Structures are given as structure tokens and as C-alpha cells.
Amino acid sequence: MTIDDVTAIASQALFLIIKCSAPMLLVSLCVGLAVSIFQTATSIQEQTLTFVPKVLAIFISLMILGHWILTQIIEYMHMLWSNFSVYVR
């Protein structure tokens, strides 16, 4: 196993992490922005108001996108295990 192999595996793993976490981060960003605009418009300055909507939105997005995320992780692990003999020399 060469340094290039390790670098390729690590970069693929980091890209997979970014690709799988990006939908939840974007949902959290949008919900936080919407709640922030609502707080500004109504002059409600409660710090814990953003917590519950964000948790609910992320939970719903995980329910919707969970299958896709799991499929991406399984495909990556399948690729690693199928090339296992190449990595162990």
C-alpha cells in the first residue's frame, strides 16, 4: 500500500463525510435563518427558540435522506472491502 493509496482513501472518505453531512447542515442553516428572521420581525429574543425547530428539521431530513446516506456509506465500504487484497500486499 503506497502513500497515494492512503491519500486516495482518505480523500474519498472526507468527500463522503462532506457529501453525507451537507444536507443536514443546509437544512439546519435554512431553519436557523428562518427562525432568526422571525425573531427579528417579532422582537422575540429567546435564545432557545431555534433549538426545537432545528432538531425537528434535522430529524425529518434524516428520515427522508437516511436511505440515501446509508447507501452512500455502504457503497464506499463495499469499494474498500472489494479492493482489500490490493491494499494488503
Secondary structure, 3 states (H helix, E strand, C coil): CCHHHHHHHHHHHHHHHHHHHHHHHHHHHHHHHHHHHHHHHHCCCCHHHHHHHHHHHHHHHHHHHHHHHHHHHHHHHHHHHHCHHHHCC
